[in-house]
Amino acid sequence: MSRKIVPPRIVLLLTGLALVLFLTVAVVLVVAAVLGAMEDEPGRRVLHWVALGCGIPLAVDLICLLLALGINSLSDTEPPDAE
């Protein structure tokens, strides 16, 4: 029986955070596009910066999630039986 190095709660937290950040970036970019269509250039530019500010933590979260899943997959290997 192998023990997980990264607890399942951490993987679940990283997955949920990735989903929330992805939806946040999408909604902010849609609102920025609407403001751009309404010719509100300052509002569009501000929301693009806000989207960038949410996109950077999203990228960091996805990298952490990838590393956590990779570490857990390496810990799943069973040691060969000593005969």
Kinemage of the C-alpha trace (Angstrom):
@kinemage 1
@onewidth
@group {chain A} dominant
@subgroup {mainchain}
@vectorlist {calphas} color= white
{ca met a 1} P 0.000 0.000 0.000
{ca ser a 2} L 1.522 3.281 -1.072
{ca arg a 3} L 0.969 6.558 0.733
{ca lys a 4} L 0.230 9.724 -1.242
{ca ile a 5} L 2.884 12.403 -0.853
{ca val a 6} L 0.469 15.210 -1.731
{ca pro a 7} L -2.812 14.913 0.227
{ca pro a 8} L -6.012 14.602 -1.842
{ca arg a 9} L -7.380 17.784 -0.214
{ca ile a 10} L -4.519 19.805 -1.716
{ca val a 11} L -5.217 18.382 -5.180
{ca leu a 12} L -8.918 19.146 -4.753
{ca leu a 13} L -8.134 22.678 -3.572
{ca leu a 14} L -5.825 23.327 -6.532
{ca thr a 15} L -8.424 21.950 -8.964
{ca gly a 16} L -11.217 24.091 -7.525
{ca leu a 17} L -9.014 27.168 -7.486
{ca ala a 18} L -8.076 26.591 -11.133
{ca leu a 19} L -11.741 26.380 -12.087
{ca val a 20} L -12.650 29.558 -10.203
{ca leu a 21} L -9.691 31.523 -11.596
{ca phe a 22} L -10.394 30.339 -15.147
{ca leu a 23} L -14.024 31.441 -14.918
{ca thr a 24} L -12.962 34.761 -13.370
{ca val a 25} L -10.561 35.494 -16.213
{ca ala a 26} L -13.210 34.544 -18.783
{ca val a 27} L -15.900 36.763 -17.251
{ca val a 28} L -13.541 39.730 -16.859
{ca leu a 29} L -12.421 39.433 -20.485
{ca val a 30} L -16.031 39.239 -21.697
{ca val a 31} L -16.932 42.371 -19.727
{ca ala a 32} L -13.823 44.071 -21.134
{ca ala a 33} L -14.980 43.195 -24.648
{ca val a 34} L -18.434 44.614 -23.922
{ca leu a 35} L -16.901 47.830 -22.610
{ca gly a 36} L -14.703 48.004 -25.709
{ca ala a 37} L -17.791 47.645 -27.908
{ca met a 38} L -19.387 50.486 -25.952
{ca glu a 39} L -16.275 52.579 -26.699
{ca asp a 40} L -15.246 52.780 -23.040
{ca glu a 41} L -11.512 52.545 -23.636
{ca pro a 42} L -10.326 53.253 -20.052
{ca gly a 43} L -12.687 50.626 -18.633
{ca arg a 44} L -11.582 48.071 -21.226
{ca arg a 45} L -7.908 48.691 -20.461
{ca val a 46} L -8.444 48.407 -16.710
{ca leu a 47} L -10.297 45.123 -17.073
{ca his a 48} L -7.551 43.757 -19.308
{ca trp a 49} L -5.075 44.471 -16.520
{ca val a 50} L -7.415 42.842 -13.996
{ca ala a 51} L -7.642 39.778 -16.245
{ca leu a 52} L -3.863 39.663 -16.424
{ca gly a 53} L -3.734 39.922 -12.639
{ca cys a 54} L -6.036 36.897 -12.370
{ca gly a 55} L -4.296 35.015 -15.172
{ca ile a 56} L -0.902 34.955 -13.477
{ca pro a 57} L -2.194 33.159 -10.343
{ca leu a 58} L -4.106 30.819 -12.665
{ca ala a 59} L -0.870 29.871 -14.425
{ca val a 60} L 0.908 29.353 -11.092
{ca asp a 61} L -2.002 27.241 -9.830
{ca leu a 62} L -1.982 25.054 -12.944
{ca ile a 63} L 1.767 24.504 -12.612
{ca cys a 64} L 1.349 23.547 -8.935
{ca leu a 65} L -1.506 21.203 -9.834
{ca leu a 66} L 0.576 19.571 -12.540
{ca leu a 67} L 3.478 19.081 -10.129
{ca ala a 68} L 1.196 17.686 -7.409
{ca leu a 69} L -0.372 15.189 -9.792
{ca gly a 70} L 3.031 14.214 -11.133
{ca ile a 71} L 4.422 13.637 -7.647
{ca asn a 72} L 1.381 11.581 -6.699
{ca ser a 73} L 1.663 9.464 -9.835
{ca leu a 74} L 5.283 8.691 -8.990
{ca ser a 75} L 4.347 7.653 -5.467
{ca asp a 76} L 1.734 5.186 -6.808
{ca thr a 77} L 4.325 2.754 -8.041
{ca glu a 78} L 4.436 -0.418 -6.008
{ca pro a 79} L 7.847 -1.718 -5.025
{ca pro a 80} L 8.705 -5.079 -6.580
{ca asp a 81} L 8.269 -8.075 -4.306
{ca ala a 82} L 11.534 -9.294 -2.886
{ca glu a 83} L 11.789 -13.005 -3.527
